[in-house]
Amino acid sequence: MTREQQEAFRTVVLDAFVPDLMTPGMPFRPELHVKPVSGHAGLLEMSWSEEGRAAFSYGTEHMPGEPHVIWWQITPSQPRS
């Protein structure tokens, strides 16, 4: 990923994903399009606008009370031709 794509992903994670993740009982905001990946138990997918997609799962907590997210794949969107 380019530096710009990395920064876009980081911004989405810090400004939207983490706050939603840390709000107990609330779903992720609709703009993140978080949904299970069909045929892969425990794997979820997130996509945001036209910027890209990411697959993740939850691991064992490293710090009590804080979800542990394992990012499996981060794919930036391809430029439109």
ABEGO torsion letter per residue (X at the ends): XBAAAAAAAAAAAAAAAAAAAABBGBBBBAAAGBBBBBGBBGBBBBBBEAAEBBBBBBBBBABBGBBBBBBABBBBBBBBX
